[in-house]
Amino acid sequence: MNTSVSSAARLLGAGLRALLVLTVICGVLYPLAVTGIAQALFNDKANGSEIKDKSGQVVGSELIGQTYNLPKQNPDDPEEAARPDLKWFQPRPSNGLGSNSVNTQYSLLLSGATNRSGDNGAVNGQCTKDAEEGTLCAQVIAAKDAVVADNSTATYQVKPEDVPADAVTSSGSGLDPHISPEYADLQAHRVAEQNGLDVKQVEKLVKDHTQGRTLGFMGEPRVNVLELNTALKALVAKG
């Protein structure tokens, strides 16, 4: 009996000591070490890849897209469609992005894609204005019409064939922070007109914020919309 109790006590003691040691190593030392290394070597990424304006205020993350819409005319109407604030460069269309009417804060609603096929709503294999309402083709046609109308100015007419794919389709997550340089360039005339800037200034801004392919061969050239709009805000303030 005594031998049994003694053996059980030793096993229990060994188990408790192992629990204590592993708790300290895995629950304290390891997290501290990983956090310390991340803060020392990857400080920006470890803190959420924050983007700050000229005053040092955090305006968002370079990893999460934002929308730039005007305030609702009726805040209590959930059916009221969002209206883009044309002073800003617009991101890819997405139901996954939250509203950001003051360009400093945003709230995420959901992340995800439509899961619709590329020919959803197509008529004879093509997306046309006859596409059934609510289908992907109908959404793309409506988005293209809006891009043409919103970005055409008195001195610059957007042609439907010049509208890039990312201007009318959302990403898989719905939270893509980037647009193509082509889509950014297409918006330059409208942004210049809305902000009283020279088109060349805005085009240079786009060029300066265009990122190349990762490692020179992965992905596509891209423009981070939040970084671009933050720089645009500074340019407008400078006059």
C-alpha positions in Angstrom: 0.0 0.0 0.0 2.8 2.4 1.0 4.7 1.5 -2.1 1.7 2.3 -4.3 1.1 5.6 -2.6 4.8 6.5 -2.9 4.9 5.6 -6.5 1.8 7.6 -7.3 3.2 10.6 -5.4 6.4 10.4 -7.4 4.5 10.2 -10.7 2.3 13.1 -9.7 5.3 15.2 -8.7 7.1 14.4 -11.9 4.0 15.4 -13.9 3.6 18.7 -12.0 7.3 19.5 -12.5 7.0 18.8 -16.2 3.8 20.9 -16.4 5.6 23.8 -14.7 8.7 23.6 -16.8 6.8 23.3 -20.1 4.5 26.1 -19.1 7.5 28.4 -18.5 9.2 27.4 -21.7 6.2 27.2 -24.1 4.0 29.8 -22.4 6.5 32.4 -21.4 10.0 32.1 -22.8 9.1 31.0 -26.3 6.5 33.7 -26.9 8.8 36.3 -25.5 11.6 35.1 -27.7 9.5 35.1 -30.9 8.0 38.5 -30.0 11.4 39.9 -29.4 12.9 38.6 -32.6 9.8 39.8 -34.6 10.0 43.3 -33.1 13.8 43.5 -33.6 13.9 42.2 -37.2 10.4 42.8 -38.6 9.0 45.6 -36.5 6.8 47.0 -39.2 5.2 43.7 -40.2 4.9 42.5 -36.6 2.8 45.6 -35.8 0.3 45.1 -38.6 2.1 46.8 -41.5 0.7 50.2 -40.5 0.5 53.1 -42.8 0.9 56.6 -41.3 0.3 60.0 -42.7 2.6 63.0 -42.6 1.5 63.8 -39.0 2.4 60.2 -37.8 -1.3 59.2 -37.4 -2.0 55.6 -38.3 -4.6 55.5 -41.2 -4.7 51.8 -41.8 -2.8 48.7 -42.8 -1.1 48.1 -46.1 -2.5 44.6 -46.1 -6.2 45.5 -45.8 -8.2 47.4 -48.4 -10.4 50.4 -47.6 -13.3 52.0 -49.4 -13.6 55.8 -50.1 -17.3 56.6 -50.1 -19.4 59.6 -49.4 -21.5 59.6 -46.3 -25.0 58.2 -46.7 -27.7 60.6 -47.4 -29.9 58.6 -45.1 -27.7 56.7 -42.5 -30.7 54.6 -41.4 -31.4 53.2 -44.9 -29.5 49.9 -45.2 -30.6 49.7 -48.9 -29.0 52.9 -49.9 -26.1 52.2 -52.3 -22.7 53.5 -51.5 -21.5 56.5 -53.6 -17.8 56.7 -54.3 -16.0 59.9 -53.1 -14.5 60.9 -56.5 -11.7 63.0 -54.9 -9.9 59.7 -54.0 -8.5 56.8 -56.0 -11.0 54.0 -55.8 -10.1 50.4 -54.9 -11.3 47.2 -56.5 -15.1 46.7 -56.2 -15.9 44.5 -53.2 -18.6 43.7 -50.7 -15.9 42.8 -48.3 -14.7 46.3 -47.6 -16.0 48.5 -44.8 -16.9 52.2 -45.2 -14.2 54.9 -44.9 -15.7 58.3 -45.5 -13.1 60.3 -43.5 -10.0 58.4 -44.8 -8.8 57.6 -41.3 -10.8 54.7 -40.0 -12.5 51.6 -41.4 -14.5 48.7 -40.2 -14.5 45.3 -41.9 -17.8 43.7 -42.8 -16.9 40.4 -44.3 -14.3 38.7 -46.4 -15.0 36.4 -49.3 -15.7 36.0 -53.0 -19.0 35.5 -54.9 -18.1 31.9 -55.8 -19.8 32.5 -59.2 -18.3 31.2 -62.4 -16.8 33.6 -64.9 -19.7 33.1 -67.3 -22.4 33.5 -64.7 -25.2 35.4 -66.5 -23.5 35.2 -69.8 -25.6 35.3 -73.0 -24.3 33.1 -75.8 -21.0 32.9 -73.9 -20.5 36.7 -73.6 -21.3 39.2 -70.8 -23.8 41.7 -72.4 -26.3 44.2 -71.1 -28.9 41.5 -71.4 -27.4 39.6 -68.5 -29.8 38.7 -65.8 -29.8 41.1 -62.8 -27.8 39.8 -59.9 -25.5 37.7 -61.9 -21.7 38.2 -62.1 -22.0 39.4 -65.7 -24.6 42.0 -64.8 -22.4 43.2 -62.0 -19.4 43.5 -64.2 -21.3 45.4 -66.9 -22.7 47.8 -64.3 -19.3 48.3 -62.8 -17.7 49.0 -66.2 -20.4 51.6 -67.0 -19.8 53.3 -63.6 -16.0 53.4 -64.1 -16.5 55.0 -67.6 -19.0 57.5 -66.2 -17.1 58.4 -63.0 -13.6 58.7 -64.6 -14.5 60.6 -67.8 -13.9 64.3 -67.6 -14.3 67.4 -69.9 -10.8 66.7 -71.3 -10.6 63.0 -71.0 -13.0 60.3 -72.2 -12.6 56.8 -70.8 -13.3 54.1 -73.4 -15.0 50.9 -72.2 -12.2 48.8 -73.8 -9.6 50.6 -71.7 -11.2 49.5 -68.4 -9.0 46.9 -66.8 -10.3 43.7 -65.2 -9.5 44.7 -61.6 -11.7 47.8 -62.0 -14.8 45.7 -62.3 -14.0 42.5 -60.4 -13.2 41.9 -56.7 -10.4 39.8 -55.4 -10.9 36.3 -53.8 -10.8 37.8 -50.3 -12.6 41.0 -51.1 -10.0 42.9 -49.1 -7.3 43.4 -51.7 -5.5 46.7 -50.9 -4.0 47.0 -54.4 -5.1 48.0 -57.9 -3.2 47.7 -61.2 -1.2 50.7 -62.4 -3.5 50.7 -65.4 -6.6 51.3 -63.2 -4.7 54.0 -61.2 -3.7 55.8 -64.4 -7.3 55.6 -65.7 -8.4 57.5 -62.5 -5.7 60.1 -62.7 -7.6 62.7 -64.8 -10.7 62.5 -62.5 -8.6 62.7 -59.3 -6.7 65.7 -60.7 -9.9 67.5 -61.7 -11.6 66.8 -58.4 -8.7 68.1 -56.4 -7.6 71.0 -58.6 -4.3 69.4 -59.4 -2.3 69.1 -62.7 -2.8 65.7 -64.3 1.0 65.3 -64.6 1.3 65.7 -60.8 -1.2 62.9 -60.2 0.4 60.6 -62.8 3.8 61.1 -61.2 2.2 60.2 -57.8 0.9 57.0 -59.3 4.3 56.2 -60.8 6.1 56.9 -57.5 3.7 54.4 -55.7 3.8 51.6 -58.2 5.4 48.5 -56.9 7.1 46.0 -59.2 6.8 42.3 -59.2 8.0 40.5 -56.0 11.6 39.4 -56.5 11.3 40.7 -60.1 9.2 37.8 -61.3 6.3 36.9 -59.0 2.9 38.6 -59.2 2.1 41.7 -61.2 3.0 45.4 -60.8 0.6 47.0 -58.3 -0.4 50.2 -56.5 -1.4 50.2 -52.8 -4.6 52.4 -52.8 -4.2 53.5 -49.2 -0.6 54.6 -49.6 -1.5 56.4 -52.8 -4.4 58.3 -51.2 -2.3 59.2 -48.2 0.2 60.7 -50.5 -2.6 62.4 -52.5 -3.9 64.0 -49.3 -0.5 65.4 -48.5 -0.1 66.7 -52.0 -3.4 68.5 -51.9 -2.6 69.9 -48.5 0.7 71.3 -49.8 -1.2 73.0 -52.6 
